[in-house]
Amino acid sequence: MALKLYCNAFWPGFLEGTDPVSIRFFLELLVHVFQGPIELTGNIKEGDILLESIFGSTALFQRPWKYSILFSGESRIFPHTADYTCVLWGIPTAGNVVCCPLFLPYIYSTKKQALLGTIPPRLPPKPRILVVISNPRGDVRNQFLDILERFFPIDYAGRYRNNVPVIQAGYDTDEFRHFVSQYRCVLAMENSQASHYLTEKITHGFLAGTVPIYWGAPSVSEYFNEDRFIQVKSMGEDDLNEALNKIMMVMRDDDAYLSMVQVPLFAGPNVSMPSLYQGLVENMRKLLRAT
């Protein structure tokens, strides 16, 4: 008999499947976790499983649930996390929390896992840096951009600091991927920093076959090969100089650029999208069986 899933407090397009991170990923995930059919219901009274996010009032205390799962792809979360059976979030697995960095549901929701690391190496036509930002917040990112502008030509194709036509395509589309592929480097810095707060931003460069410039989750090198992207480890002078020198190298040296985009994408032979997904399934299954 199918377990009935009730969803609450998600963003527009989640249930409809029109947002890049959608119900498709979670339905497949829960089928694998529970090893049986999952049926969506819009009736809260019928739900066996509550799956909710942080964009609205909680339904956790409205009725008893067989299982309650909270997902946050943000750096923030509800204060009552201990009351859920399982919390999927970007921090290390411990207690009732199972580590689930946002790039994982993004890649699987958009069905792009097969594209990662498969783009043939090429020299992009624009030896410039691409920045697509609409959110003006992010003090570290803005500070870094102020420094970057002193040394490199930058195309701002988002609403923030815009200086070229704004890219209208959604960031999960082939049109966006093609647009990014025209540049040697693309900025992929998070709005804020937390241990495993690793969003889809870094994957935009990987999917386009170009070089991401990343700041954010210190754990990024547990997932992706640190020789495949440029990491701004901190805003300290030494780390900044190291990142700027690497950017200079790939912007000006064709061979250096081509070498970087050809290195293996993932952090090691045992790391891949299927292995990360399977680890998520097993950690959730272990936690839910213990409750």
C-alpha positions in Angstrom: 0.0 0.0 0.0 1.4 3.4 -1.0 2.5 5.9 1.7 0.8 9.2 1.2 3.0 12.3 1.0 1.7 15.8 2.0 3.9 18.7 1.0 3.9 22.1 2.7 5.7 25.5 2.6 7.5 25.0 -0.7 8.2 27.6 -3.3 6.1 28.3 -6.4 6.7 25.7 -9.1 7.8 23.0 -6.7 4.7 20.8 -7.0 4.1 21.8 -10.6 7.6 20.7 -11.6 8.3 24.1 -13.2 11.0 25.2 -10.7 14.5 23.8 -11.2 14.3 22.0 -7.8 11.0 20.2 -7.8 8.9 17.4 -6.3 10.3 14.9 -8.9 13.5 14.5 -7.0 11.9 14.0 -3.6 9.3 11.5 -4.9 12.1 9.4 -6.4 14.2 9.7 -3.3 11.4 8.6 -1.0 10.5 5.7 -3.2 14.1 4.5 -2.8 14.2 5.3 0.9 10.9 3.5 1.8 11.3 0.9 -1.0 7.7 1.2 -2.0 5.2 3.5 -3.8 4.7 7.1 -2.6 1.4 8.9 -3.5 1.0 12.6 -3.3 -2.0 14.0 -1.5 -3.3 17.5 -1.1 -5.4 16.5 1.9 -3.4 17.0 5.1 -5.6 14.5 7.0 -4.6 11.7 4.6 -0.9 12.3 4.8 1.5 9.6 6.3 4.6 11.6 5.5 5.0 15.4 5.9 7.6 16.9 3.6 8.0 20.6 4.1 10.4 23.5 3.6 10.9 26.8 5.3 8.8 29.2 3.1 5.7 29.3 5.1 4.1 28.2 8.4 4.9 24.7 9.6 2.3 21.9 9.4 4.4 19.7 11.8 2.2 20.2 14.8 -1.2 20.2 13.1 -1.6 16.4 13.4 0.5 13.2 14.1 2.7 12.0 11.2 4.3 8.6 10.7 7.3 10.5 9.3 8.2 14.2 9.1 10.9 15.5 6.8 12.1 19.1 6.6 14.2 20.3 3.6 16.1 23.5 3.4 18.3 24.5 0.5 19.1 27.8 2.3 21.6 28.6 5.0 18.8 29.1 7.4 16.3 26.7 8.9 13.4 26.4 11.4 14.4 26.5 15.1 12.4 23.4 15.9 14.4 21.0 13.8 14.7 18.4 16.6 10.9 17.7 16.3 11.3 16.3 12.8 12.0 12.7 12.0 14.5 13.8 9.4 16.1 17.1 8.4 17.7 17.4 4.9 20.1 20.3 5.1 23.6 21.5 4.2 25.4 20.5 7.4 27.2 17.2 8.3 25.0 14.2 8.9 24.4 13.8 12.7 21.4 13.1 14.9 18.2 13.6 12.8 20.1 15.7 10.2 21.1 14.1 6.9 23.5 16.2 4.8 21.9 17.2 1.5 23.6 20.0 -0.3 21.3 21.9 -2.7 23.3 21.0 -5.8 22.2 17.3 -5.5 18.4 17.8 -5.8 19.1 20.5 -8.4 21.1 18.2 -10.7 18.6 15.4 -10.3 15.5 17.5 -10.6 16.8 19.0 -13.9 18.0 15.7 -15.1 21.5 17.1 -15.8 23.6 14.4 -14.0 24.6 12.8 -17.4 26.0 16.2 -18.6 28.4 16.7 -15.7 32.0 16.3 -16.9 31.1 15.4 -20.5 31.6 18.8 -22.3 34.5 18.5 -24.8 37.3 21.0 -23.9 37.3 24.2 -26.0 38.5 27.8 -25.8 35.5 30.0 -25.2 35.3 33.0 -27.6 35.2 35.5 -24.7 38.3 35.8 -22.5 36.2 37.5 -19.9 34.6 36.7 -16.6 30.8 36.2 -16.5 28.8 37.3 -13.4 25.0 36.7 -13.3 23.7 38.1 -10.0 20.3 39.7 -9.2 20.7 39.6 -5.4 22.7 42.6 -4.3 23.3 41.0 -0.9 26.4 39.0 -0.1 29.1 41.2 1.5 32.0 38.8 0.7 30.9 38.4 -2.9 30.5 42.1 -3.4 33.9 42.8 -1.8 35.5 40.2 -4.0 33.9 41.7 -7.1 35.3 45.2 -6.2 38.8 43.6 -6.2 38.2 41.5 -9.3 37.1 44.5 -11.4 40.6 46.1 -10.9 42.2 43.2 -12.8 39.8 41.6 -15.3 37.1 42.4 -17.8 33.7 41.4 -16.4 30.4 41.0 -18.1 27.5 41.5 -15.6 24.6 39.8 -17.2 22.3 39.8 -14.2 20.4 42.8 -12.8 23.1 43.6 -10.3 25.9 45.8 -11.6 24.5 45.1 -15.1 26.7 46.2 -18.0 25.6 43.9 -20.9 22.1 42.7 -21.9 20.5 40.8 -19.1 20.3 37.0 -19.8 16.6 36.2 -19.8 16.9 32.4 -19.9 16.3 30.4 -16.8 19.5 29.0 -15.2 18.4 25.4 -15.8 18.0 25.8 -19.5 20.3 24.9 -22.4 20.2 28.5 -23.5 21.7 29.6 -20.2 24.3 26.8 -20.3 25.4 27.9 -23.8 25.6 31.5 -22.7 27.9 30.6 -19.8 30.0 28.4 -22.2 31.2 31.6 -24.0 33.3 32.7 -21.1 36.5 31.3 -19.6 35.3 31.9 -16.0 32.0 32.3 -14.3 31.5 33.6 -10.8 29.9 30.9 -8.6 30.0 32.5 -5.1 27.4 31.7 -2.5 25.4 34.5 -0.7 26.7 33.2 2.6 29.0 30.5 4.0 28.2 27.3 5.9 29.9 23.9 6.1 27.9 22.1 3.3 25.8 25.0 2.0 26.7 24.2 -1.6 24.1 25.3 -4.0 23.7 24.8 -7.8 25.9 27.8 -8.6 29.2 25.9 -9.0 27.5 23.4 -11.3 26.7 26.1 -13.9 30.3 26.4 -14.8 30.8 22.6 -14.9 27.8 22.0 -17.1 29.0 24.7 -19.5 32.5 23.3 -19.6 34.1 26.4 -18.2 35.9 27.4 -14.9 33.8 28.4 -11.8 35.3 30.9 -9.4 33.9 29.7 -6.0 33.5 30.9 -2.5 31.2 29.3 0.1 31.1 25.8 1.6 34.5 24.8 3.0 33.5 21.2 2.2 33.4 21.9 -1.6 36.6 19.9 -2.2 34.9 16.8 -0.6 32.6 16.8 -3.7 34.4 18.4 -6.5 38.1 18.2 -7.7 39.8 21.4 -6.4 41.9 21.4 -9.6 38.7 21.8 -11.7 37.7 25.2 -10.2 39.2 28.2 -8.6 38.4 28.5 -4.9 38.5 31.8 -3.0 39.2 30.2 0.4 39.0 33.5 2.3 39.3 37.2 1.9 42.7 37.1 3.5 45.6 38.5 1.5 47.3 35.2 0.8 44.1 33.4 -0.3 43.0 36.3 -2.4 46.4 36.5 -4.2 46.3 32.7 -4.8 42.9 32.9 -6.4 43.7 36.0 -8.5 46.9 34.4 -9.8 44.9 31.3 -10.8 42.3 33.4 -12.6 45.1 35.3 -14.3 46.6 32.1 -15.5 43.4 30.6 -17.0 42.4 33.9 -18.5 45.7 34.5 -20.3 47.2 31.0 -20.9 45.2 28.8 -23.3 47.0 25.7 -22.3 46.4 26.3 -18.6 42.7 26.8 -19.3 42.4 23.7 -21.4 44.2 21.7 -18.8 41.9 22.8 -16.0 38.7 22.0 -17.8 39.9 18.5 -18.7 40.7 17.3 -15.1 38.2 14.9 -13.5 35.3 16.8 -12.1 34.7 14.9 -8.8 36.9 14.8 -5.8 37.9 11.2 -6.1 37.1 7.8 -7.8 34.5 7.0 -5.2 32.7 10.3 -5.6 30.0 10.7 -8.3 26.4 11.8 -8.5 25.1 8.2 -8.2 27.3 7.6 -5.1 26.2 10.9 -3.5 22.6 10.1 -4.2 22.9 6.5 -2.8 24.6 7.8 0.3 21.7 10.2 0.9 19.2 7.3 0.5 21.1 5.0 2.9 21.5 7.7 5.5 17.8 8.5 5.4 16.8 4.9 5.5 19.1 4.2 8.5 17.6 7.2 10.3 14.0 6.4 9.6 14.4 2.8 10.6 15.7 3.9 13.9 12.6 6.0 14.7 
